[in-house]
Amino acid sequence: MSATPATLPSLFSLEPVLRASSIPLLIRNLCSALRYHAHTALLFTVADIKTILLPISAFACATAPLHSPTQFLKGLSWIWLHQLMCNVSNQARSRAEDVVNKPWRPLPSNRVTEEQARWLRWIVVGLCFSYSGLYGPDLVAVTAGLFLTTFMYDEGGLAAHYIGKSFCNIGGYTTLEVGATKLMGATKTMDDVSTMAVCISGLLIFTTIQAQDFADVEGDSALGRRTFPIYAPRLSRAVTLIGIPGWALFLAYYWGVGPLFSTAFVALASYVGARYFFLRQAEQDKRSYVLYNVWLTIAHIMPNHARTGVFSF
């Protein structure tokens, strides 16, 4: 009987020590899990940073125009979260394609399963609606438009045909541009310059976005998709050869930029178009697509000239 009282204090004195030693371990495990999941989220989106996040951020900053660093961070985070919604939805159904084209993505690299990706997709949808809800019903409507476009692209099967895919690209880019412009500007009301810039951007995307598909012909063919480069290999390259410089000439004229800027912009467009026509290996197409996105980003900042005259040289 006497041993019990002596034993109890020793047990009680060890308990705080055990609890204290478990707290750093718990923190380390939590930090490790957060790093892992943050890396997974980055892998979902990293391939489209140059095609979505950067051009649309540049578009919104130039077109709104940017009101403050705080507005920039709001807009940037809004774009990335909505891009994540689109990426997860698309990649949850494209594992076979990504095994060929992008094996480092979360599904082909076995970081997540298809079931987990489908659950994550709906979680991110909820986050997007909640985030937009912080800024009013007009942003919620923009999120709804992007969600509907993504749903038709993936579940509706429009991704399988180049015309349906092109229309979805218009919906995707323009909704992101509208939302980002509303968030980055001093007011959520879009004036004539902003509205016209979005309309022009939609048509530009519709007629040149096949640039993203040339390097992915093998993977798209494996999934049975009929992208423009698969449906019409020669015609699609000829359209790109003519279309990108043609758009450059129109944009330089419409926005009234200066002669030196116009010459450099059209020259870059001509070079990009020529690369797509004459350099047709997959690796060459990937390089051409990087240059296309450089050109697209410049095209997206040109509306700022209508406000500031910054490209008068």
Short mmCIF file of the C-alpha atoms (twelve columns), coordinates in Angstrom:
data_MODEL
# 
_entry.id   MODEL 
# 
loop_
_atom_site.group_PDB 
_atom_site.id 
_atom_site.type_symbol 
_atom_site.label_atom_id 
_atom_site.label_alt_id 
_atom_site.label_comp_id 
_atom_site.label_asym_id 
_atom_site.label_seq_id 
_atom_site.Cartn_x 
_atom_site.Cartn_y 
_atom_site.Cartn_z 
_atom_site.pdbx_PDB_model_num 
ATOM 1   C CA . MET A 1   0.000   0.000  0.000   1 
ATOM 2   C CA . SER A 2   2.855   2.369  0.764   1 
ATOM 3   C CA . ALA A 3   4.347   1.937  -2.732  1 
ATOM 4   C CA . THR A 4   1.353   3.446  -4.445  1 
ATOM 5   C CA . PRO A 5   1.648   7.011  -3.101  1 
ATOM 6   C CA . ALA A 6   5.358   6.984  -3.901  1 
ATOM 7   C CA . THR A 7   4.719   5.811  -7.450  1 
ATOM 8   C CA . LEU A 8   1.991   8.320  -8.285  1 
ATOM 9   C CA . PRO A 9   4.110   11.477 -8.066  1 
ATOM 10  C CA . SER A 10  6.715   9.987  -10.413 1 
ATOM 11  C CA . LEU A 11  4.070   9.159  -13.010 1 
ATOM 12  C CA . PHE A 12  2.476   12.582 -12.699 1 
ATOM 13  C CA . SER A 13  5.852   14.300 -12.974 1 
ATOM 14  C CA . LEU A 14  6.629   12.440 -16.221 1 
ATOM 15  C CA . GLU A 15  3.356   13.298 -17.910 1 
ATOM 16  C CA . PRO A 16  4.137   17.002 -18.509 1 
ATOM 17  C CA . VAL A 17  7.561   15.981 -19.841 1 
ATOM 18  C CA . LEU A 18  5.952   13.563 -22.309 1 
ATOM 19  C CA . ARG A 19  3.413   16.162 -23.343 1 
ATOM 20  C CA . ALA A 20  6.105   18.798 -23.757 1 
ATOM 21  C CA . SER A 21  8.297   16.495 -25.859 1 
ATOM 22  C CA . SER A 22  5.391   15.625 -28.152 1 
ATOM 23  C CA . ILE A 23  4.589   19.249 -28.987 1 
ATOM 24  C CA . PRO A 24  7.738   19.886 -31.114 1 
ATOM 25  C CA . LEU A 25  7.171   16.558 -32.865 1 
ATOM 26  C CA . LEU A 26  3.566   17.507 -33.581 1 
ATOM 27  C CA . ILE A 27  4.678   20.887 -34.952 1 
ATOM 28  C CA . ARG A 28  7.315   19.244 -37.155 1 
ATOM 29  C CA . ASN A 29  4.801   16.747 -38.500 1 
ATOM 30  C CA . LEU A 30  2.305   19.511 -39.151 1 
ATOM 31  C CA . CYS A 31  4.883   21.647 -40.967 1 
ATOM 32  C CA . SER A 32  5.979   18.644 -43.009 1 
ATOM 33  C CA . ALA A 33  2.379   17.902 -44.010 1 
ATOM 34  C CA . LEU A 34  1.790   21.550 -44.946 1 
ATOM 35  C CA . ARG A 35  4.945   21.614 -47.079 1 
ATOM 36  C CA . TYR A 36  3.909   18.395 -48.808 1 
ATOM 37  C CA . HIS A 37  0.401   19.615 -49.633 1 
ATOM 38  C CA . ALA A 38  1.622   23.076 -50.657 1 
ATOM 39  C CA . HIS A 39  4.092   21.412 -53.019 1 
ATOM 40  C CA . THR A 40  1.274   19.254 -54.396 1 
ATOM 41  C CA . ALA A 41  -0.872  22.348 -55.015 1 
ATOM 42  C CA . LEU A 42  2.062   24.007 -56.761 1 
ATOM 43  C CA . LEU A 43  2.550   20.957 -58.998 1 
ATOM 44  C CA . PHE A 44  -1.103  21.168 -60.037 1 
ATOM 45  C CA . THR A 45  -0.636  24.778 -61.165 1 
ATOM 46  C CA . VAL A 46  3.012   25.292 -62.092 1 
ATOM 47  C CA . ALA A 47  2.665   24.427 -65.799 1 
ATOM 48  C CA . ASP A 48  0.021   27.152 -66.232 1 
ATOM 49  C CA . ILE A 49  1.755   29.909 -64.300 1 
ATOM 50  C CA . LYS A 50  3.232   31.192 -67.558 1 
ATOM 51  C CA . THR A 51  -0.034  30.678 -69.489 1 
ATOM 52  C CA . ILE A 52  -2.641  31.871 -66.965 1 
ATOM 53  C CA . LEU A 53  -1.275  33.489 -63.817 1 
ATOM 54  C CA . LEU A 54  1.308   35.783 -65.397 1 
ATOM 55  C CA . PRO A 55  -0.615  36.955 -68.512 1 
ATOM 56  C CA . ILE A 56  -3.855  37.538 -66.619 1 
ATOM 57  C CA . SER A 57  -2.097  39.296 -63.738 1 
ATOM 58  C CA . ALA A 58  -0.342  41.528 -66.258 1 
ATOM 59  C CA . PHE A 59  -3.646  42.141 -68.068 1 
ATOM 60  C CA . ALA A 60  -5.460  43.143 -64.867 1 
ATOM 61  C CA . CYS A 61  -2.628  45.381 -63.648 1 
ATOM 62  C CA . ALA A 62  -2.505  47.193 -66.982 1 
ATOM 63  C CA . THR A 63  -6.211  47.352 -67.724 1 
ATOM 64  C CA . ALA A 64  -7.727  48.115 -64.301 1 
ATOM 65  C CA . PRO A 65  -5.180  49.792 -63.778 1 
ATOM 66  C CA . LEU A 66  -3.540  48.532 -60.581 1 
ATOM 67  C CA . HIS A 67  -4.668  50.589 -57.586 1 
ATOM 68  C CA . SER A 68  -2.353  49.403 -54.777 1 
ATOM 69  C CA . PRO A 69  -0.072  46.536 -53.660 1 
ATOM 70  C CA . THR A 70  -2.902  45.250 -51.469 1 
ATOM 71  C CA . GLN A 71  -5.235  45.055 -54.457 1 
ATOM 72  C CA . PHE A 72  -2.510  43.269 -56.403 1 
ATOM 73  C CA . LEU A 73  -2.166  40.572 -53.742 1 
ATOM 74  C CA . LYS A 74  -5.931  40.137 -53.593 1 
ATOM 75  C CA . GLY A 75  -6.127  39.747 -57.352 1 
ATOM 76  C CA . LEU A 76  -3.091  37.480 -57.595 1 
ATOM 77  C CA . SER A 77  -4.379  35.103 -54.916 1 
ATOM 78  C CA . TRP A 78  -7.831  35.114 -56.525 1 
ATOM 79  C CA . ILE A 79  -6.370  34.182 -59.927 1 
ATOM 80  C CA . TRP A 80  -4.179  31.417 -58.491 1 
ATOM 81  C CA . LEU A 81  -7.011  29.848 -56.472 1 
ATOM 82  C CA . HIS A 82  -9.315  29.839 -59.499 1 
ATOM 83  C CA . GLN A 83  -6.520  28.483 -61.660 1 
ATOM 84  C CA . LEU A 84  -6.132  25.681 -59.113 1 
ATOM 85  C CA . MET A 85  -9.845  24.903 -59.476 1 
ATOM 86  C CA . CYS A 86  -9.441  24.514 -63.232 1 
ATOM 87  C CA . ASN A 87  -6.177  22.572 -62.993 1 
ATOM 88  C CA . VAL A 88  -7.432  20.029 -60.463 1 
ATOM 89  C CA . SER A 89  -10.642 19.474 -62.420 1 
ATOM 90  C CA . ASN A 90  -8.715  18.911 -65.635 1 
ATOM 91  C CA . GLN A 91  -5.923  16.780 -64.210 1 
ATOM 92  C CA . ALA A 92  -8.298  14.526 -62.274 1 
ATOM 93  C CA . ARG A 93  -9.333  13.157 -65.686 1 
ATOM 94  C CA . SER A 94  -6.100  13.381 -67.657 1 
ATOM 95  C CA . ARG A 95  -3.749  11.033 -65.848 1 
ATOM 96  C CA . ALA A 96  -3.125  8.981  -69.014 1 
ATOM 97  C CA . GLU A 97  -2.163  12.121 -70.935 1 
ATOM 98  C CA . ASP A 98  0.037   13.442 -68.125 1 
ATOM 99  C CA . VAL A 99  1.932   10.156 -67.870 1 
ATOM 100 C CA . VAL A 100 3.186   10.950 -71.380 1 
ATOM 101 C CA . ASN A 101 3.401   14.751 -71.355 1 
ATOM 102 C CA . LYS A 102 3.872   15.789 -67.699 1 
ATOM 103 C CA . PRO A 103 4.786   12.798 -65.496 1 
ATOM 104 C CA . TRP A 104 5.782   15.078 -62.593 1 
ATOM 105 C CA . ARG A 105 2.197   16.192 -61.972 1 
ATOM 106 C CA . PRO A 106 0.493   14.974 -58.762 1 
ATOM 107 C CA . LEU A 107 -1.511  12.106 -60.290 1 
ATOM 108 C CA . PRO A 108 1.083   10.410 -62.530 1 
ATOM 109 C CA . SER A 109 3.718   10.869 -59.798 1 
ATOM 110 C CA . ASN A 110 1.320   9.193  -57.306 1 
ATOM 111 C CA . ARG A 111 1.217   12.093 -54.857 1 
ATOM 112 C CA . VAL A 112 -2.592  11.901 -54.961 1 
ATOM 113 C CA . THR A 113 -5.099  9.366  -56.258 1 
ATOM 114 C CA . GLU A 114 -7.857  10.123 -58.769 1 
ATOM 115 C CA . GLU A 115 -10.452 9.873  -56.001 1 
ATOM 116 C CA . GLN A 116 -8.514  12.322 -53.828 1 
ATOM 117 C CA . ALA A 117 -8.182  14.696 -56.797 1 
ATOM 118 C CA . ARG A 118 -11.953 14.600 -57.366 1 
ATOM 119 C CA . TRP A 119 -12.582 15.396 -53.690 1 
ATOM 120 C CA . LEU A 120 -9.997  18.181 -53.835 1 
ATOM 121 C CA . ARG A 121 -11.669 19.633 -56.914 1 
ATOM 122 C CA . TRP A 122 -14.946 20.171 -55.065 1 
ATOM 123 C CA . ILE A 123 -13.190 21.518 -51.986 1 
ATOM 124 C CA . VAL A 124 -11.411 24.110 -54.150 1 
ATOM 125 C CA . VAL A 125 -14.715 24.997 -55.846 1 
ATOM 126 C CA . GLY A 126 -16.129 25.810 -52.408 1 
ATOM 127 C CA . LEU A 127 -13.056 27.861 -51.537 1 
ATOM 128 C CA . CYS A 128 -13.339 29.842 -54.768 1 
ATOM 129 C CA . PHE A 129 -16.992 30.708 -54.177 1 
ATOM 130 C CA . SER A 130 -16.235 31.624 -50.563 1 
ATOM 131 C CA . TYR A 131 -13.293 33.839 -51.521 1 
ATOM 132 C CA . SER A 132 -15.291 35.614 -54.221 1 
ATOM 133 C CA . GLY A 133 -18.145 36.043 -51.759 1 
ATOM 134 C CA . LEU A 134 -15.896 38.280 -49.669 1 
ATOM 135 C CA . TYR A 135 -15.933 40.839 -52.503 1 
ATOM 136 C CA . GLY A 136 -19.582 40.801 -53.526 1 
ATOM 137 C CA . PRO A 137 -22.101 39.069 -55.793 1 
ATOM 138 C CA . ASP A 138 -20.454 40.231 -59.028 1 
ATOM 139 C CA . LEU A 139 -17.302 38.255 -58.161 1 
ATOM 140 C CA . VAL A 140 -19.446 35.253 -57.192 1 
ATOM 141 C CA . ALA A 141 -21.062 35.458 -60.640 1 
ATOM 142 C CA . VAL A 142 -17.596 35.464 -62.236 1 
ATOM 143 C CA . THR A 143 -16.642 32.355 -60.258 1 
ATOM 144 C CA . ALA A 144 -19.901 30.701 -61.334 1 
ATOM 145 C CA . GLY A 145 -19.087 31.465 -64.968 1 
ATOM 146 C CA . LEU A 146 -15.614 29.960 -64.658 1 
ATOM 147 C CA . PHE A 147 -16.970 26.909 -62.843 1 
ATOM 148 C CA . LEU A 148 -19.578 26.342 -65.572 1 
ATOM 149 C CA . THR A 149 -16.895 26.674 -68.248 1 
ATOM 150 C CA . THR A 150 -14.666 24.185 -66.432 1 
ATOM 151 C CA . PHE A 151 -17.578 21.782 -65.934 1 
ATOM 152 C CA . MET A 152 -18.450 21.846 -69.642 1 
ATOM 153 C CA . TYR A 153 -14.783 21.436 -70.550 1 
ATOM 154 C CA . ASP A 154 -14.259 18.357 -68.388 1 
ATOM 155 C CA . GLU A 155 -17.585 16.696 -67.556 1 
ATOM 156 C CA . GLY A 156 -19.344 18.049 -70.663 1 
ATOM 157 C CA . GLY A 157 -16.673 16.659 -72.979 1 
ATOM 158 C CA . LEU A 158 -15.926 19.899 -74.835 1 
ATOM 159 C CA . ALA A 159 -12.204 19.317 -74.319 1 
ATOM 160 C CA . ALA A 160 -12.368 16.464 -76.818 1 
ATOM 161 C CA . HIS A 161 -12.960 18.745 -79.845 1 
ATOM 162 C CA . TYR A 162 -10.961 21.777 -80.880 1 
ATOM 163 C CA . ILE A 163 -13.977 24.055 -81.378 1 
ATOM 164 C CA . GLY A 164 -15.455 23.234 -77.974 1 
ATOM 165 C CA . LYS A 165 -12.044 23.579 -76.399 1 
ATOM 166 C CA . SER A 166 -11.541 26.988 -78.017 1 
ATOM 167 C CA . PHE A 167 -14.875 28.277 -76.721 1 
ATOM 168 C CA . CYS A 168 -14.015 27.033 -73.243 1 
ATOM 169 C CA . ASN A 169 -10.681 28.816 -73.459 1 
ATOM 170 C CA . ILE A 170 -12.551 32.038 -74.227 1 
ATOM 171 C CA . GLY A 171 -14.793 31.509 -71.202 1 
ATOM 172 C CA . GLY A 172 -11.881 30.621 -68.959 1 
ATOM 173 C CA . TYR A 173 -9.599  33.499 -69.885 1 
ATOM 174 C CA . THR A 174 -12.278 36.199 -69.998 1 
ATOM 175 C CA . THR A 175 -13.843 35.274 -66.653 1 
ATOM 176 C CA . LEU A 176 -10.428 35.271 -65.011 1 
ATOM 177 C CA . GLU A 177 -9.621  38.619 -66.633 1 
ATOM 178 C CA . VAL A 178 -12.886 40.178 -65.487 1 
ATOM 179 C CA . GLY A 179 -12.472 38.947 -61.909 1 
ATOM 180 C CA . ALA A 180 -8.840  40.005 -61.648 1 
ATOM 181 C CA . THR A 181 -9.527  43.431 -63.181 1 
ATOM 182 C CA . LYS A 182 -12.359 44.081 -60.739 1 
ATOM 183 C CA . LEU A 183 -10.130 43.178 -57.787 1 
ATOM 184 C CA . MET A 184 -6.988  45.042 -58.822 1 
ATOM 185 C CA . GLY A 185 -8.605  48.344 -59.756 1 
ATOM 186 C CA . ALA A 186 -9.763  51.211 -57.579 1 
ATOM 187 C CA . THR A 187 -13.364 50.224 -58.334 1 
ATOM 188 C CA . LYS A 188 -15.087 47.019 -59.436 1 
ATOM 189 C CA . THR A 189 -16.857 48.890 -62.235 1 
ATOM 190 C CA . MET A 190 -15.277 48.180 -65.626 1 
ATOM 191 C CA . ASP A 191 -15.105 51.109 -68.049 1 
ATOM 192 C CA . ASP A 192 -15.033 51.025 -71.867 1 
ATOM 193 C CA . VAL A 193 -11.283 50.388 -72.028 1 
ATOM 194 C CA . SER A 194 -11.485 47.393 -69.686 1 
ATOM 195 C CA . THR A 195 -14.562 45.966 -71.403 1 
ATOM 196 C CA . MET A 196 -13.084 46.274 -74.889 1 
ATOM 197 C CA . ALA A 197 -9.779  44.802 -73.697 1 
ATOM 198 C CA . VAL A 198 -11.570 41.701 -72.384 1 
ATOM 199 C CA . CYS A 199 -13.535 41.292 -75.633 1 
ATOM 200 C CA . ILE A 200 -10.402 41.584 -77.754 1 
ATOM 201 C CA . SER A 201 -8.590  39.150 -75.472 1 
ATOM 202 C CA . GLY A 202 -11.358 36.585 -75.902 1 
ATOM 203 C CA . LEU A 203 -11.118 36.726 -79.690 1 
ATOM 204 C CA . LEU A 204 -7.322  36.654 -79.532 1 
ATOM 205 C CA . ILE A 205 -7.390  33.517 -77.395 1 
ATOM 206 C CA . PHE A 206 -9.995  31.858 -79.622 1 
ATOM 207 C CA . THR A 207 -7.880  32.287 -82.756 1 
ATOM 208 C CA . THR A 208 -4.378  31.585 -81.385 1 
ATOM 209 C CA . ILE A 209 -4.719  29.264 -78.391 1 
ATOM 210 C CA . GLN A 210 -3.954  26.222 -80.558 1 
ATOM 211 C CA . ALA A 211 -0.370  27.258 -79.830 1 
ATOM 212 C CA . GLN A 212 -0.646  25.330 -76.552 1 
ATOM 213 C CA . ASP A 213 -1.642  22.063 -78.265 1 
ATOM 214 C CA . PHE A 214 1.218   21.476 -80.709 1 
ATOM 215 C CA . ALA A 215 3.585   20.102 -78.073 1 
ATOM 216 C CA . ASP A 216 0.860   17.845 -76.593 1 
ATOM 217 C CA . VAL A 217 -0.214  16.021 -79.758 1 
ATOM 218 C CA . GLU A 218 1.016   12.639 -78.511 1 
ATOM 219 C CA . GLY A 219 -0.799  12.824 -75.190 1 
ATOM 220 C CA . ASP A 220 -3.981  14.282 -76.708 1 
ATOM 221 C CA . SER A 221 -4.025  11.520 -79.319 1 
ATOM 222 C CA . ALA A 222 -3.731  8.900  -76.571 1 
ATOM 223 C CA . LEU A 223 -6.895  10.325 -74.970 1 
ATOM 224 C CA . GLY A 224 -8.780  10.489 -78.270 1 
ATOM 225 C CA . ARG A 225 -8.947  14.280 -78.300 1 
ATOM 226 C CA . ARG A 226 -9.336  16.125 -81.607 1 
ATOM 227 C CA . THR A 227 -7.392  19.318 -81.081 1 
ATOM 228 C CA . PHE A 228 -6.766  21.662 -83.989 1 
ATOM 229 C CA . PRO A 229 -3.164  20.409 -84.536 1 
ATOM 230 C CA . ILE A 230 -4.464  16.810 -84.623 1 
ATOM 231 C CA . TYR A 231 -7.516  17.551 -86.789 1 
ATOM 232 C CA . ALA A 232 -5.608  19.699 -89.298 1 
ATOM 233 C CA . PRO A 233 -1.832  19.502 -88.744 1 
ATOM 234 C CA . ARG A 234 -0.786  21.691 -91.684 1 
ATOM 235 C CA . LEU A 235 -3.669  24.136 -91.598 1 
ATOM 236 C CA . SER A 236 -3.288  24.751 -87.858 1 
ATOM 237 C CA . ARG A 237 0.351   25.736 -88.327 1 
ATOM 238 C CA . ALA A 238 -0.489  27.959 -91.302 1 
ATOM 239 C CA . VAL A 239 -3.230  29.688 -89.285 1 
ATOM 240 C CA . THR A 240 -0.746  30.247 -86.453 1 
ATOM 241 C CA . LEU A 241 1.888   31.563 -88.872 1 
ATOM 242 C CA . ILE A 242 -0.544  34.173 -90.202 1 
ATOM 243 C CA . GLY A 243 -2.748  34.728 -87.150 1 
ATOM 244 C CA . ILE A 244 -0.200  35.814 -84.553 1 
ATOM 245 C CA . PRO A 245 1.444   38.523 -86.724 1 
ATOM 246 C CA . GLY A 246 -2.012  39.564 -87.961 1 
ATOM 247 C CA . TRP A 247 -3.189  40.108 -84.402 1 
ATOM 248 C CA . ALA A 248 0.007   42.010 -83.613 1 
ATOM 249 C CA . LEU A 249 -0.653  44.440 -86.469 1 
ATOM 250 C CA . PHE A 250 -4.259  44.949 -85.362 1 
ATOM 251 C CA . LEU A 251 -3.386  45.458 -81.684 1 
ATOM 252 C CA . ALA A 252 -0.625  47.940 -82.513 1 
ATOM 253 C CA . TYR A 253 -3.098  49.919 -84.634 1 
ATOM 254 C CA . TYR A 254 -6.069  49.666 -82.265 1 
ATOM 255 C CA . TRP A 255 -4.232  50.703 -79.107 1 
ATOM 256 C CA . GLY A 256 -2.257  53.369 -80.973 1 
ATOM 257 C CA . VAL A 257 1.203   52.435 -79.695 1 
ATOM 258 C CA . GLY A 258 4.377   54.098 -80.992 1 
ATOM 259 C CA . PRO A 259 6.406   53.007 -84.054 1 
ATOM 260 C CA . LEU A 260 9.338   51.396 -82.250 1 
ATOM 261 C CA . PHE A 261 7.068   49.436 -79.931 1 
ATOM 262 C CA . SER A 262 4.878   48.384 -82.872 1 
ATOM 263 C CA . THR A 263 7.868   47.211 -84.894 1 
ATOM 264 C CA . ALA A 264 9.301   45.145 -82.035 1 
ATOM 265 C CA . PHE A 265 5.892   43.679 -81.165 1 
ATOM 266 C CA . VAL A 266 5.117   42.654 -84.751 1 
ATOM 267 C CA . ALA A 267 8.644   41.286 -85.195 1 
ATOM 268 C CA . LEU A 268 8.264   39.082 -82.109 1 
ATOM 269 C CA . ALA A 269 4.871   37.884 -83.350 1 
ATOM 270 C CA . SER A 270 6.311   37.059 -86.774 1 
ATOM 271 C CA . TYR A 271 9.155   35.122 -85.196 1 
ATOM 272 C CA . VAL A 272 6.782   33.126 -82.983 1 
ATOM 273 C CA . GLY A 273 4.478   32.344 -85.907 1 
ATOM 274 C CA . ALA A 274 7.405   31.295 -88.096 1 
ATOM 275 C CA . ARG A 275 8.758   29.003 -85.372 1 
ATOM 276 C CA . TYR A 276 5.453   27.150 -85.189 1 
ATOM 277 C CA . PHE A 277 5.374   26.734 -88.957 1 
ATOM 278 C CA . PHE A 278 8.969   25.695 -89.595 1 
ATOM 279 C CA . LEU A 279 10.102  24.065 -86.303 1 
ATOM 280 C CA . ARG A 280 7.783   21.137 -85.645 1 
ATOM 281 C CA . GLN A 281 9.481   18.841 -83.136 1 
ATOM 282 C CA . ALA A 282 7.826   18.519 -79.713 1 
ATOM 283 C CA . GLU A 283 10.709  20.197 -77.880 1 
ATOM 284 C CA . GLN A 284 10.733  23.009 -80.425 1 
ATOM 285 C CA . ASP A 285 6.984   23.465 -79.958 1 
ATOM 286 C CA . LYS A 286 7.480   23.732 -76.202 1 
ATOM 287 C CA . ARG A 287 10.023  26.505 -76.721 1 
ATOM 288 C CA . SER A 288 7.701   28.220 -79.187 1 
ATOM 289 C CA . TYR A 289 4.910   28.087 -76.628 1 
ATOM 290 C CA . VAL A 290 7.068   29.880 -74.069 1 
ATOM 291 C CA . LEU A 291 7.714   32.633 -76.610 1 
ATOM 292 C CA . TYR A 292 4.008   32.746 -77.492 1 
ATOM 293 C CA . ASN A 293 3.223   33.426 -73.846 1 
ATOM 294 C CA . VAL A 294 5.789   36.221 -73.759 1 
ATOM 295 C CA . TRP A 295 4.053   37.751 -76.775 1 
ATOM 296 C CA . LEU A 296 0.613   37.157 -75.233 1 
ATOM 297 C CA . THR A 297 1.654   38.882 -72.004 1 
ATOM 298 C CA . ILE A 298 2.834   41.931 -73.959 1 
ATOM 299 C CA . ALA A 299 -0.465  41.934 -75.861 1 
ATOM 300 C CA . HIS A 300 -2.306  41.863 -72.543 1 
ATOM 301 C CA . ILE A 301 -0.581  44.950 -71.151 1 
ATOM 302 C CA . MET A 302 -1.138  47.088 -74.264 1 
ATOM 303 C CA . PRO A 303 -4.554  48.436 -73.069 1 
ATOM 304 C CA . ASN A 304 -2.617  50.440 -70.488 1 
ATOM 305 C CA . HIS A 305 -1.420  52.652 -73.340 1 
ATOM 306 C CA . ALA A 306 -4.985  53.911 -73.739 1 
ATOM 307 C CA . ARG A 307 -4.774  55.249 -70.164 1 
ATOM 308 C CA . THR A 308 -1.169  56.366 -69.824 1 
ATOM 309 C CA . GLY A 309 0.448   56.566 -73.286 1 
ATOM 310 C CA . VAL A 310 3.280   54.472 -71.907 1 
ATOM 311 C CA . PHE A 311 4.084   52.816 -75.261 1 
ATOM 312 C CA . SER A 312 4.310   55.978 -77.346 1 
ATOM 313 C CA . PHE A 313 7.914   55.398 -78.387 1 
# 
